[in-house]
Amino acid sequence: MATEDDLMLEIVETWTVEKLKQFVRKRGLPVSGSKQVLAARAYVAWELKMTVLQTPEEVRCQKEEHMRWRNAPPRHLDNRMVGRRRRHVSEASNHDPGQ
């Protein structure tokens, strides 16, 4: 009976050179070598669960999305709840614990 590792090795060996290069490139590995070398590199990367690296464009888009999310008004609270939260915070800051 074939193990998961055996199946993945068989799958990787059927990939085209371009797909193998794409797979190893996304993990920061060299893309030079024969198809067998690339397949071995891809298999080891999969086996080690290597992290997929982000391109500079992906990082820029992620930062932009984060800034949009950070500056957006809260959607899960209606205006009444936001007002109560503000009142509660301002009352707490005006409270003198020494009284």
Secondary structure, DSSP 8 states (H G I E B T S, - for coil): ---HHHHHHHHHHHS-HHHHHHHHHTTT----S-HHHHHHHHHHHHHTT------HHHHHHHHHHHHHHHHS--SSS-HHHHHHHHHHHHHHHH--TT-
